[in-house]
Amino acid sequence: MLRHRHSGTLALALGVVVLVDVLRVFLPSVITIFGQAAATPAELLGVFALGWFVLAFAAPPLVARIGARPVTVVAGAALAGARLALTAAPGGRWQLWLAAAGLLAGLVWLAGSAARTARPVPGLALGLAAGALLHTALATHDLVWRGGWLAWTASAALVAAFVAGLPGPRPQPDPRPQPGTGPGSGPTVTGPGCGPTLSGPLSGPTVTGSGSGPTVAGAGRGAGGARAWMVAGPALLLAGMLALSPAVAGTAMSYLQGRAGTGGTPLFALAPMAPAVAVFVGGALTPVRGRWRPVPPAVLLAGTLLATYGPPRLLVVAMVLAAAGLGGCLALLDEPADGRQARPEAGRRRAYAALVGMLGFAVATVLHYAAYDLGYPNGWLPPVVAALVAVAALRTPPTAGRVRVLPRLAVTAVTVLVALVATVGHGPWMVIDNRPGPPRQVRLVAYNIRMGFGLDGRLDLDALARAAGRADVVVLSEVDRGWLLNGGHDTLHLLAVRLGMPYVFAPAAGPLWGDAVLSRWPVRAPRTRALPAVGAPTGAQALAVTVDFSAGVRLAVVGTHLQPPPDGGPVAQARAVAAFATGYAAGMPLVVAGDLNTEPDDPAYAEFIRAGLVDALAAARPLPTSPADDPREQIDHVLVSPDLGATDAGTIPGTASDHLPVAVTLALPAR
């Protein structure tokens, strides 16, 4: 059991968990409520998001004026209140402004904490690990989106623990003389923990901490904790995008299960989290000295480069490397505190450094994900962020001696145990496919799920599952499997679990975003084909699978999401999909379905007709599918080979996405 001397570390860690929870709501709210991704100019979305991070720079002057303690307490209480209120998942403008207010409060709390805490690395590392473990235990489906008494109870417990760790009332000074006090003695520092709570105008007359020993030789020669605080934002970015993301872990495992560049349904999707958390926590709490100092930065760079430019099948390796390197870099940044770090100017430097780091997080996030709307390369960005962290770590002067902050083995063992329990608890799951024989009819649904977010900006997986509940085969577009911008959810796996259907996934814009086919029947021979960009900013592909109904009855299903170029329709992509689909089917009954971004009388649609396919939704025309609350455009389609009969075509009402799903019953050819 952690003793009271570690309370400062735990308080910072809990605050990081709560702040990340709010970020997971704020970021998707920007692109689904304030504006619409791919419709609202990416520049406007970016300015709105960045503005809240810039506003937080009012915090350091406020800290200097009234002290870090009241700023930290008030901002922390506001952060806690916003996080608890978000558990109601209100959607719409209420959700956007609650998340924005919570983010601003969280940034101010972080600045106040930085002013009071000269040694943040143990708390930051523990907070990142705890947040990742909570996300893993929830299978990436956050408490905020779950609702119900269990989510409220867990959220209230998290918030209460965080509030309990906020600084208490300023203690009254003891009028009796103390040993070692007097003129020129300077501030007192007792135990470093996550860093001392410092004296002076920033925090009050008493210096307390949760630490473990005296000043270490060589301490204070660095940036007085400011460098570690500046790296907090980049570390959060790398952890959320790769190193500690359970959604990335699940996607990485699915690539090991898949074939020909596709991802299949893994048995233990979250298995990589145990080694990733172990090497991260162990690395962050283990001092790195001498000739080994360059190793963690090199490992971090290798992991991010492999994730960006390597094949998807090596994503597990990239994730574990990035986690080990990130933890080691944090250890290099860990500087024991000394008296000079208690000065007011040192606290202000740390406050500004923390906010600069978080602004860097925001800028990098906007730059990375705006590329999918604006069309510029973004693969360089994670390695560049990793390089900045590596440089900061290597520039931190080494310290002599050893200061124990947390029980390394115990903390690492607990985190690994939690990760293993979550892994076993969320897998494996299988679908029985020994059916009495091939069916005569198959119900197919094609659905653009917009990363799982509805028109009100809520992640409503149950509503998505209800829309596709009767289907035997589901073709999904805009499938997100771990984008930090969308909250870091593996939407496909979460939806597949609710439907009880295995899946095949194909990446279209990086390894975490693409299209999928789910089936209640066994799926064979998956193939994916990248489509010509022809000026479209977002990548596109065609995913082909063979649904095996037994007794020689098979159906070729091709799912795609065409991306039109700025100056016309997706004619070239439609032609490529038609050629790929007919070649793959090779005489089998064929279905091509998805968001084709083209109307039935457009030239791009004509490419499918020219290839010999027919409109399976013809009897229900006109059949607009977008936007979901006032459909005017017929852009989601199902086309079939002439040997397939089509009946009961239509849309399924709902606003769980910005598109309506289209559904049709297909009569299979006689055997």
N, C-alpha and C positions, 0 to 999 in steps of 0.2 A: 504494500500500500504506500502510495506517495505521501510523504510527510508535508507538514505545513510549509516548510522552507521552499517547496516547489510551487507554492500557490501562484507566484508571479508567472511562471512558465505556463501553468494550466490556464490562467486567465487570458493570456495572450493567445494560446492555442484555441480556446473556446471562441474568442472573438474572431479569429480567422475563419473558423467553421461557419459562424453565423454570417459573416460578411460574404463568404463564397456562396452561401445559400441565397442571399439576396441578389448577388451577381447572376446566378443561374436563372433568375426571373427577369432581371433588368435587361440583359442582353437580348433574349428573344422578344421581349416586349417592344424593344426599339424597332425591330424589323417586322412585327406583326400588328402592332397597335399604333405607335406613332406614325409609322409608314408601312409600306409593303415592299419586301425585298423583290428586286427585279422590276418594280413599278415606280416606287419613289426613288429619286436620284440618290445614289449611294453617298454622294458628297453631303447631302442634307442629313441623311441618317447618321453619318459619321460626326458631323458638327454637333448634332443634338447629343449624341453619346459622350463625346469628348467634353462638352460644356460642363457636365456635372463633375468631372475630374478636375477641371480648371477652377470651378467654384470652390473646391476644397482648399485651395491655396490661401484662402482667408483664415485658415485655422492657425498657422504658426504665429501671426501677429496677435491673434486672440489669446493663444497660449501665453505669449510674452506679457500680455496685458493683465490677465486675470489668473494665470497659473494653469498648469497642465491638469491638475486634479479635477477641478470643476468642469473643464472642457471634456475630459475623458469620461467623467460620470454622466454628464448630460447627453453627450453624443452617443455614448454606449446605451443609455436608456432608450434614446430615440431609435437606434438601430434595432434593439431588442423588440420594441413595440412594432416597428415596421415588419420585422421578420415574422412575428406572431400573427399580425393582421393578414399577411400574405397567405397564411395557411387556409384562409377562406377561399383562396383562388378566385377572386372577384371577377377577373377578366376585365376587358375594356379599359377605359381611362383610369378607373380607380386602381387597377393593377399597375398601370404604367407609372402613375404618380406616387403610389406607395413604394414601388420598387426604386424609383428615382430618389425619393426622400430617404429611404433606407440606405441606398448607396452613398449619398452625400453624408449622412450621419456616420456611416461606417468609415468613410475616408477621414472625417474629422476625428473620430475615435482613434483611428490608426495614427494620425499625426500626434494626438495627445499621448498615446501610448509610446510613440517613438521618443517624445520629449522626456518621458519619465524612465525609459528603458534603454540602457546603454548596451545591453547584451541580448539581442533578440533572437539569435539563431535557434536555440533550443525550442523556444515557444513557436517560432514560425515553422520549424520542421515538424514539430508535433502537431500543429494545427493543420498543415497540409496533409499529413498522414491520416489524422483523424477524420478530416473531411472526405478523403478518398475512401477510407474504410466505411464511413457512413453511407456514401454513395454506392459502395459495393454491396453492403448489407441490404440496401433498398433496390438492388439490381438496376441502378441508375434512374429509378422512378422516384423523384424527390418527395419528401413529406409534403411540400407545398402543394403538389398536384394530386395528392392521394385523397384528401378529405377524410371524413369520418372521425370517430372518437380516438382511434389509435394514433392517427396523424396529429390530432390536436394535443393529445397527451404527450407524445414524444417531442413535439415542437415546444410545448410549454416547459417540459423538463430541460431541454437544451437552452432555451432562453433564460430560465430561472438560474441555471448553473452559471451562465455567462454574467448575468446581473449580479449574482452573489460574488463574483470575482472582481467586480469593479472596485476602484479604490474607496476605502471607507473614509469616515470623517478624519480630518487632520488631527493627529494626536497632540495633546498639550505637552510642551517641553517640560522636562524635569528640572526644577530650579536647583537641585543639588549638583555640585560639581561632579563631573564624570572624568574618569581617568583618560588622559590623552586629549582633553579638550582645553580650550583656551585660545588666546589670540594666536593666529597663524596655524592652528591645527588643521583647518580645512574641513570639508565635509566628511562624514563618516559613512563608510560603505560596509554593510554586513551581508556577506554571502551573495554570490552572483546569480543564481537561478537562471532565469531568462534574461537577467540583467537587473541591476539594482533599481530600486525606486529612489530617485535622486533628491537631494536637498537643494535649497536655494529658492529663488523666486519662482522657479518652474513648478515646484511641487510641495513646498513646505519644509519645515526645519528638520524632519526626521528622515534618515536614509535607511531604508530597509530593503530586504531582498530575499530571495529564496535560494540562495546559492550554496557554495561549498568551499569556501576557503579564502585564503589571502590573495592579494594581488600577485600575479605571476610575473616573473621577470620578462621584460620585453613588452608588457602590456602598455597601452596608451601611445605606442609609437605609430599606430595606424590612424584611421579616420574617426576614432572615438565612437564606433558603432554605426556611423552614418553610411559607410559603404555597405554593410549588411542590410540596413534598412532600404537602401536604394535598390538592392537586388531582390527585395521581397516581391515587387510587381513582376519582373521578368521570371522569377521562380514560379510564381502562381501561374503565369502563362504556360510555361513549359510543363508544369505538372498537370494542368488542365487539358492541354492539347495532346499530351503524349505520356509523360513519365508515370503519372499516377491516375490515369483515366480508366475506370472499369469498362466504359463503353469501347474504348480503343482495345482493351484487353479482349473483350468478347468478339470484336470484329477481327482482331488478329487471329484468334482461335478459329474463327469461321473460315479464314483463308487456308488454314492448315487442313480443314475438313473438305474444302472445295477442290475443284479441278479446273484446269484451263483458264486460270485467271479469275475464277468466280469464288464466292464464299458459300459454304454450306452450313448446316445446322450443327454446331459443336456440342459435344457431350458435356463438358465442363467449361462453359464460356468464360468464367471469371478466374480460371486457374492462374493466369499470369500475375494476378494481383498479389499473391503471397510472396513470390520472389521479388517483385518490384518494390513492395512496401518494405520488405526485409532489408534489401540492399540500400534503400533510401534512408530509412531510419538508422540502420547500423552505420552507414557512411556519414550521416549528419552528426552523429554523436561520437564518432571516433576521430581523434586528432590525426592529422596527416602531416608528416614531418620529413625533412631532408629531401633526398632524391625522389621520394614518392609524390611530392607535391604536384608535379605536372600531370600525374595520372588521372585524377578525377576530371579536370578540364578536358583532357583528350578523350576520355570515355564519353563525356557528355556530348562533345562535338560529333563523335562517331555515331552515337545513337540518333541524334537529330538528322545527320546526313543520311544515315541508312533508312530512317523513316520517310524522308522526303524523296530520295532518289533510288532507293532499293526496291526490290519486288515486294508485293504485299505479303508473300509467304514468310518474309523475314521481319514482319512487323513486331512479333513477339520479342525477338532478339533486340530490335531497336528500342522497344519500350523498356526492357530491363536494363539495357546499357544506359539509356537516358536517366532512369531512376537512380542508378548507382552513381553516375557522374554528377547529377544534381545534388544528391546527398553529400557527396564528397566535397563539392564546391562550397556548400553551406558550411561544412566543417572548416574549410580553409578561411572562411570569412568570420569565423567565431573569434572574437577578441575579448579576453577577460577585461573587466572594468577596472579603472583606477579613479583616483580623486578628481583628476582634471575633467573627466566626463560628466561630473556633477555641475559644471559651470552652466549658467543660463545659455550662453552662446552655443555650447555644445548640444544642449537640448534642442535649440531652434534649428541647428544644422540637421539633426536627426529627423526632426519633423518635416523639414523641407525635403530631405532625402527620401523619406518614405513616400511623400506625395509625388515626387519626380518619378520614382519607380512605378507607382500605380498609373501615372499618366503614360509612362512608357508601355505598360500593360495595355492600356486603352488604345494607344496609337498603333501598336503592333497588331492588336485584334482587328481594328478597323481596316488597316492596310491589308491584312491577310485575307479577310473574308470579302472585302469590297472587290477583290480581284475577280471573284466569280461573277460579278455584275459588270465590271469595267473591262475585263479581258486582258490584264497584264499578268506576267509571271509572278507567282508568289512563293515558289518553292524555296527561295533563298532566305525567307524571313525567319523561320525557326532556327536554322543554323546560325544566322547573324545574332539573334537573341542569345543563343547558347554561347556564342563567342564573347559577347559582352559580359555574360556571367562568368565565363572562364577567365577573362582578363581581370575583372574585379577580384576574383578569388586569388589569382596569382600575385596581384599587386598588394594584397594584404600581408603585412610583415608577419613572419612566423613568430610564435611565442615559445619560450622555453618553459619547461615544467609541465605539469598536468593538473587541470582543474576539472573535477568531476561535477557535472551539472545534473544529469539524470542517470539512473541505473540502466546502462545501455542494453545489457543482455535481457533484462526483465522487460523493458519497453519494447524491444524488438520482438521478443517471444510473444508478448500479448498481441501486437499488431499482426503478426503472422497467424496466430491462432484465430483471430477475428476474420482475417481474409480467407482462411481455409474453411471455417464454418460457413461463411457466406457462399463460397464456391460450391460446397456440397449442398447447401440449402437451395441453390438456384439451378441445379442440374443434377443428373441428366434427365431429360424428359423425352419420351419416344411416343410416336403415334402408331397404333396398330394398323397395318396395311394388308392383313390377310382377309380380304373381302370375298364374298361368295362368287364373284365373277364380274366381268366388265359391265358397267352401267349402260343404259340406253341413252341417257341424257346427262349432261354436265352443266352445272350452273357456274358461270364465269363472271367475275366482277373486276373491272379496271378502275383504279382509284389513284388520283394524285393527292397524296396525304399532306403535302406542304410541311414536311419534317415533323408531322404530328400535331401542329398547332392550328386551332380553329380560328374563325374570324374574330373572336373576342380575345385572341392571344393566349388562350389556355391550352395546356397539354391534356387532352381528354382522350386517353387511350381506349376507354370503355366505349365511347361514342364511335370511334373508328372501328372497333371490333363489331359493334352492332350493325354498322353499315355493311359489313362484309360477312356477317354471320352465317348466311345461308349458302355461301359459295362453296364449290368444290375446288375451284382454282381462282386465285386472286393475283392480279397483276398490279404492282404498286410503282408509282413514280414519285420523285422527290423524297427518297428515303434517306434519312439522316442516321448515321451510326456513330456519332460521337463528336460532332462539331461543338467546340466550346461556345461558339456564338449562339447555339440553340440550347445550351444548358448541359451539354455532354451526355445526352441520353442515347442508348442504343434502341431507337424507336422500332426498328424491325424486329429485334428479338422480343421486346416487350409485347408487341402486337401479335407475333407468332405464338407466344405462350398463351395469350388470351384466346386465340383462334384454335389452338391445338394443332397447328399445321407447320410442318417443316418448311424451310425456305431455301432458295438459291438467290444469292445476291451478286450483282455485277457493279463495279465502280464506274462512275461516269466523270466525276470531278474530284479527283483524289481518291484515296482508298476508303473514305468514310461517307461518301455521298453518291447515290446512284439509283438503281432500279432493282426490283425483286419480283420473284414469282413464288407464291406459296401454293401448296397442293395437299389435298387429303390422300392422294394416291402417290405411289413412288415416282420419283423423278430421275431421269437418266440423261446422260450425255450433255451436260451444260456447256454452252459456248457463249462467248461474248465477242463483239466486234465494235471497235471504236469507230465513230462516225466522223466524217470530215467536218472540221469546224466552220469553214466558209465564212469566217468573220464573227460567228456567235461567241460571246464571252464565256459561256458556261459549256463544259464538256458534255458530250452525249455518246451513248452507246446503244447497242441492241443485244439483248440477252435472250438466248434460245435454249429451251429445255424440251425434253420429250417426257410426257406424262404417260406412264405405263399402267394401263388398266387391266393387265393380264390377258391371257388367252390370245395374244397377238394383237390386241387392240391398243393403239397408241395415238397420241395427239401431240403435234408439235405446237408449242406456245412460244411466241416471241413478244417480249415486252420492251418498250422503248419510250423515251421522252425526247421528242425532237426539239431542237433549239434553233429558232429562226435567226438569220443574220439581221443586222440593223436595217438593211435596205430591201428586205423582201421576205418571201416565205422559205420554209426549209425544204426546197425542192431537191437539192443535192442529197440531203440526209434521207429524205423519203425514198429516193431512188436507191440509195445504198441499203436501207433497211429491207426494201422489197426484194432486192437481189439476194441479200444474205438470207432472208427468211425462206424464200422459195428454194434456194440451194440447200439450206439445212433440212427442210422438210423432205425433199427428194421423194415426193409422191405421197407422203403421209398427210392426213387431214391437218390443216394449218390454221392457226389463229395468230393475228397480229393485233396487239392491244396496247393502249396507253394514252398519255397526253401527247397528241401529235401536233398541237399548236397550229392547226390548219382546219379550215371549214370544208364541208363536203364538196363545194364547187370550186375549190382552189386548185392551182396546178400541182401543188405538193400531194394533195389527196389523190389526184388523178394518176400519180405514179403507182399507187397500190392497185388501182383498178386496171391499169395497163399490165400489171404483173399477173392478172387473173384472179385477184381477190374480189370479194363482194362485201357490201355493207351489211353487217349483221344487225344493225340498228335501224335499217331502212323503214321498217313497218312503224316505228315510233317517231319518225322525223316530223317536224323539227324537234330536236332533242338538245337544247342548250344545257351546258354544264358549268359555265363560269360567268360571273362569280356566283358562289353557292347561294347567297341570300337574294340574288336577283339575276338569275342566269340569262345571259343574252348571247353567248358565244358557244358554238358547237365545235369544241376542240378536243374532246375526249372520245375515243372511237374504239370499236371492235370490228375488225375485218377478218373474213374467213374464206377458206377455199370453198368452191361451189358444192362439194360433197357433204358439207355440214349444214344441217337445217338450223334455223334460228327462230326462236319464239320467245314470248314474254320479255321483250326488250323494254328498257326504261331506265330512269334514274332513281336514286334513293335519296329522299330529302334529308337535309341535315346541314349543319354549319361546323362540323368537326374539322373541316378543311376549307380552303377557298374554292375548291372544286366539288362538284357532285360526283359520286361514283356512278358509273354506268354498269348495268347488269343485263345479261342475256342467257337464255337456256339454249344449249347447243345439242342437237340430236346427232349422235355419232353414226357413221355409216354402218350398215349391216355387215356382219362378219361373213 
